[in-house]
Amino acid sequence: MLKDFPAMVADPLVSSEAFIKAIKGVSDPPVEGGLNKVELSLEALARSSLYVPAKAEVITEWAISKMFKEKMFQMCVRPTYSYCDTSLI
């Protein structure tokens, strides 16, 4: 059963698949002792040898969703108002 799931690649910048899994994964940094997701994204943008379809869009989507989730979490944990209004979402 476990053989169906490949082990996490030590370098998430070796392939587009590894990069996407690392950037969209839960843990940050994706590899223990490695680059965090922001550093990983900057390195991916700098490497012309790493082909990821729509690389900039993937990174932008991740960054915006991360900022949005953190902002919504802050609003719910420490609301400015007496309730957490998520009706605008």
ABEGO torsion letter per residue (X at the ends): XAAABBBBBABAAABAAAAAAAAABABOBABBGBBBAAAAAAAAAABAABBBBGAAAAAAAAAAAAAAAAAAAAAAABBABABBBAAAX
